[in-house]
């Protein structure tokens, strides 16, 4: 698995998107049968601790489309990359 550490620069509007609530669950929703690829977003604090940011989810448990778009559009700089085996 390839791991990329990025430094993101988010506008206030992009930060607000990451704070959206989850989409409500609807029992009539049909979710696509696809493998789950969990996206981990960590924030590094001033004391070098990392905190996982929980991304707002849609009714199928995936990141909301506007959240995925925000992460794709955010300015970023790759800090380091490495491969984890196993």
C-alpha positions as CSV (number, residue, x, y, z in Angstrom):
1,X,0.0,0.0,0.0
2,X,1.3,3.4,-0.9
3,X,1.1,6.1,1.8
4,X,1.4,9.7,1.0
5,X,1.8,12.4,3.6
6,X,0.5,15.8,2.4
7,X,0.3,19.2,3.8
8,X,-3.1,20.7,2.9
9,X,-4.1,24.3,2.7
10,X,-7.8,24.7,3.1
11,X,-10.0,27.8,2.6
12,X,-12.6,28.6,5.3
13,X,-15.3,27.2,3.0
14,X,-13.4,24.0,2.5
15,X,-12.9,23.7,6.2
16,X,-16.6,24.1,6.7
17,X,-17.3,21.3,4.2
18,X,-15.2,19.0,6.4
19,X,-17.5,19.9,9.3
20,X,-20.8,18.9,7.5
21,X,-23.0,16.3,9.3
22,X,-23.4,12.8,7.9
23,X,-26.2,12.3,5.5
24,X,-29.2,10.7,7.2
25,X,-29.7,7.0,6.9
26,X,-32.6,6.0,4.6
27,X,-33.6,2.3,4.7
28,X,-34.7,2.5,1.1
29,X,-31.2,3.5,-0.1
30,X,-29.4,0.9,-2.3
31,X,-25.7,1.2,-1.9
32,X,-23.3,0.1,-4.7
33,X,-21.6,-3.2,-4.1
34,X,-18.0,-2.0,-4.1
35,X,-15.0,-2.7,-2.0
36,X,-14.5,-0.4,0.9
37,X,-11.5,1.9,0.6
38,X,-11.2,3.8,3.8
39,X,-9.7,7.2,3.5
40,X,-7.6,8.3,6.5
41,X,-7.1,12.1,7.0
42,X,-4.9,13.0,9.9
43,X,-4.2,16.4,11.3
44,X,-0.8,17.0,12.8
45,X,-1.0,19.2,15.9
46,X,1.6,21.7,17.0
47,X,3.2,19.2,19.5
48,X,3.6,16.7,16.6
49,X,0.7,14.5,17.7
50,X,-1.6,13.3,15.0
51,X,-5.4,13.3,15.3
52,X,-7.7,11.4,12.8
53,X,-10.3,13.6,11.2
54,X,-13.6,11.8,10.7
55,X,-15.0,12.7,7.3
56,X,-18.7,13.3,6.9
57,X,-20.3,10.2,5.4
58,X,-23.2,9.6,3.0
59,X,-25.9,7.0,3.7
60,X,-23.7,4.2,2.3
61,X,-20.8,5.1,4.7
62,X,-18.7,6.7,2.0
63,X,-17.3,10.2,2.3
64,X,-20.0,12.7,1.1
65,X,-19.4,13.8,-2.5
66,X,-18.7,17.4,-1.6
67,X,-16.1,16.3,0.9
68,X,-14.3,14.1,-1.6
69,X,-14.4,17.1,-4.0
70,X,-13.0,19.4,-1.4
71,X,-10.1,17.1,-0.7
72,X,-9.4,16.7,-4.4
73,X,-9.4,20.5,-4.9
74,X,-7.4,21.5,-1.9
75,X,-3.9,22.8,-2.4
76,X,-1.4,20.3,-1.1
77,X,2.2,19.6,-1.0
78,X,3.5,16.0,-0.7
79,X,5.7,15.9,2.4
80,X,6.8,12.3,2.0
81,X,5.7,9.0,0.5
82,X,6.4,5.4,1.4
83,X,5.2,1.9,0.8
84,X,3.8,-0.4,3.5
85,X,3.9,-4.1,2.8
86,X,1.7,-6.7,4.4
